[in-house]
Structures are given as structure tokens and as C-alpha cells.
């Protein structure tokens, strides 16, 4: 389908066209979280199945999206937005704390958010992989936001005298890979540890990067 169908305008049932559109979109995304993030997964889901799960019609689907890939793209961004909001809230609350405590608060917030629903883990770390060049670009762009956040925190810590002064971009990129892999494996039951133990290990790794052996502050 080349483009979306035109959605109806005007008020109906006390709701504006924009409100009805937002409600429909939300129902499609909620259904996609279930079907893409659990069974049968993105690649085995059809527009008809997603529409049925959302309690809407395929016509309504094409009023909101061009394809299932568009739905996956929107859902991937949404899941990342939830995690980012949790982390930024934790950052604000941890303002002024020593580096180790601040890092722990950040990773507790992130880990709690992304593991609260296993479907979010699957969307972020599994279903988005290898779909298309467009989604790969989106995935890397969102990962770059996390890398930038870590680099920013590291530079701020260095200015406070709590971390080494260095270019953190390569180290942060490698660290993000560790975060994603460990949380995915923990969620899948392949890591015999509590979530707190997982967070403690991630904090140790981060502090090892920011305060390497031989660094005296």
C-alpha cells in the first residue's frame, strides 16, 4: 500500500478526530507489544491478526500505519522512551550523590524498567534485529543516545574529579553491548542471579571503565 487511508475527521462520541486516532494507535501498539513481544513474534504476525488483537479493522490499521514494519518501528521507539524516561528521572533524583551511588540508581532504574515486562526485552533486543536497513539505522541511533548519555555522565564525573579524563566513546559503546547482552540473557533465564546482582555487576564494570587501575583521582 503506497500510503495511509484518510482518517475520518470531526467529533464522534464526545471525542475529537485526534483523540480517536490516538486511541486507535495506542490499541494497535498495545496489541503489537503482545504479538511481537510474545507469540507469534513480529515475523509471524499479519495485519489481520494485529487488527483482530486490537479489536479494530484492517482499514483502521491502514489509517494509522503503512505496514507492520511501521508498527514495530513505533513500538521500538516507545519502549526505549519508557526506559529513557525512567533513567532521566533517576538521574534527577540522584543529583549530588557519589559516582558509585549515582551509577547504581541509574542502572536500577533502567534494569527495572526494561525487565518489568519480558516483551519489552524481546522488542528491544530480538525482534528489531535484521528486519530492514531502516530499522537497523533506528536501532543504532537509539543505542547512540544511550552511549551519549554514558559519555556525558563520564565527562561530568571527570570534571568533579570522580573519573579519569579520557574519550569514553569506544568504552561506552562496548559497555552498552554488555548491558544489552546481560539483561537479555538474565531475562531469558540464562543467568543465575538476582536483578540486583546483575545491576551490581554492571556498576562494577562501569566504575572499572571510569576509574581504571592506576587512576588516583
C-alpha positions in Angstrom: 0.0 0.0 0.0 1.5 3.3 -1.1 0.1 5.4 1.7 -2.3 5.5 4.6 -6.0 5.8 4.1 -7.5 9.1 5.2 -8.9 9.0 8.7 -12.3 10.5 9.4 -12.5 14.0 10.9 -14.9 15.8 13.2 -16.2 14.8 16.7 -17.9 11.5 17.4 -18.9 10.0 20.7 -17.6 13.1 22.5 -14.1 12.6 21.2 -12.2 14.6 18.5 -10.7 13.0 15.5 -7.3 13.4 17.0 -8.3 11.7 20.3 -9.9 8.8 18.4 -6.7 8.5 16.3 -4.5 8.5 19.4 -6.7 5.8 21.0 -6.6 3.6 17.9 -2.9 4.0 17.6 -2.5 3.1 21.2 -4.6 0.0 20.8 -2.5 -1.2 17.8 0.7 -0.6 19.7 -0.6 -2.5 22.7 -1.6 -5.4 20.5 1.8 -5.3 18.8 3.6 -5.4 22.2 1.7 -8.7 22.9 2.1 -10.3 19.4 5.5 -9.1 18.5 6.9 -9.3 22.1 5.5 -12.7 22.8 3.7 -15.1 20.5 3.9 -15.4 17.5 6.5 -12.6 17.1 6.9 -9.9 14.6 7.8 -12.0 11.6 4.8 -14.4 12.0 2.2 -11.6 12.7 -0.2 -10.4 9.9 -2.0 -7.2 9.6 -5.3 -9.1 10.0 -4.1 -10.8 13.2 -2.8 -7.5 14.7 -6.1 -5.7 13.8 -8.1 -8.5 15.4 -6.0 -8.4 18.6 -6.5 -4.6 18.8 -10.3 -5.0 18.2 -10.0 -2.8 15.1 -10.3 -3.3 11.4 -7.6 -3.6 8.8 -9.0 -0.4 7.3 -8.3 1.3 10.6 -4.8 -0.1 10.6 -4.0 1.5 7.3 -5.4 4.8 8.5 -2.6 4.7 11.2 0.3 2.8 9.6 1.6 1.8 6.2 3.0 -1.5 7.2 3.7 -3.8 10.2 7.3 -2.6 10.0 6.0 0.9 10.8 4.3 -0.5 13.9 7.5 -2.3 15.0 9.4 0.9 14.5 7.0 2.9 16.6 6.9 0.3 19.3 10.7 0.1 19.5 10.9 3.9 19.9 8.2 3.7 22.6 9.9 1.0 24.6 13.1 3.0 24.5 11.3 6.2 25.5 9.9 4.4 28.6 13.4 3.3 29.6 14.9 6.7 28.9 12.3 8.5 31.0 13.0 6.1 33.9 16.7 6.8 33.7 16.3 10.6 33.4 14.1 10.6 36.4 16.6 8.6 38.4 19.4 10.9 37.3 17.5 13.9 38.7 16.8 12.1 41.9 20.5 11.1 42.3 21.8 14.6 41.7 24.8 15.2 44.0 25.3 11.6 45.0 28.8 10.0 44.8 29.6 8.3 41.5 29.0 4.7 42.7 25.6 5.5 44.2 24.6 7.6 41.3 25.5 4.8 38.8 23.7 2.3 40.9 20.5 4.4 40.9 20.7 4.8 37.1 21.1 1.1 36.4 18.5 0.1 38.9 16.0 2.4 37.1 17.0 1.1 33.7 17.0 -2.6 34.6 13.7 -2.4 36.5 12.0 -0.7 33.5 13.2 -2.9 30.7 12.8 -6.2 32.6 9.4 -5.3 34.1 7.8 -6.8 31.0 9.7 -9.5 29.1 8.0 -8.4 25.9 9.9 -5.1 26.1 13.2 -7.0 26.2 12.2 -9.0 23.1 11.2 -5.9 21.1 14.4 -4.1 22.0 17.0 -6.9 21.7 15.4 -9.5 19.4 12.6 -8.6 17.1 14.2 -5.4 15.9 17.3 -7.2 14.7 17.7 -7.8 11.0 14.3 -6.6 9.8 15.5 -3.9 7.4 18.2 -1.3 6.9 15.8 1.3 8.1 15.2 -0.4 11.4 18.8 -1.2 11.8 19.6 2.5 11.4 16.9 3.3 14.0 18.2 0.7 16.4 21.8 2.1 16.2 20.5 5.6 16.5 18.7 4.8 19.8 21.8 2.9 21.0 23.8 6.0 20.3 21.5 8.0 22.6 22.4 5.7 25.4 26.1 5.9 24.5 25.9 9.7 24.6 24.2 9.6 28.0 27.0 7.5 29.4 29.7 9.7 27.9 28.0 12.8 29.2 27.9 11.3 32.7 31.5 10.2 32.5 32.7 13.6 31.4 30.7 15.2 34.3 32.2 12.8 36.7 35.7 13.6 35.4 35.1 17.3 35.9 34.1 16.5 39.5 37.3 14.5 39.9 35.5 11.2 40.2 36.6 9.7 36.9 39.6 9.7 34.6 39.7 12.3 31.8 39.6 10.4 28.5 37.5 9.9 25.4 34.8 7.4 26.6 33.0 6.8 23.3 34.6 3.4 22.4 34.4 2.2 26.0 30.8 3.3 26.3 29.9 1.5 23.1 31.4 -1.7 24.3 29.7 -1.3 27.7 26.3 -0.8 26.1 26.8 -4.2 24.4 27.4 -5.7 27.8 24.3 -4.2 29.3 22.1 -5.4 26.4 23.5 -8.9 26.4 23.5 -9.4 30.1 19.9 -8.1 30.6 18.6 -10.2 27.7 20.3 -13.3 29.0 19.1 -12.7 32.5 15.5 -12.2 31.3 15.7 -15.4 29.3 16.8 -17.3 32.4 20.3 -18.0 31.2 22.0 -16.1 34.1 21.6 -17.5 37.6 21.5 -14.2 39.5 19.0 -11.7 41.0 18.4 -8.5 39.2 20.2 -6.6 42.0 23.3 -8.8 41.4 23.1 -8.1 37.6 22.9 -4.3 38.4 25.9 -4.6 40.8 27.9 -6.3 38.1 27.1 -3.6 35.5 28.0 -0.9 38.0 31.3 -2.6 38.7 32.1 -2.7 35.0 31.2 0.9 34.6 33.3 2.1 37.5 36.2 0.0 36.2 36.0 1.9 33.0 35.7 5.3 34.6 38.2 4.6 37.5 40.8 2.3 35.9 43.7 0.8 37.8 46.4 3.3 38.5 44.0 6.3 38.4 44.4 8.4 41.5 41.7 11.0 41.0 
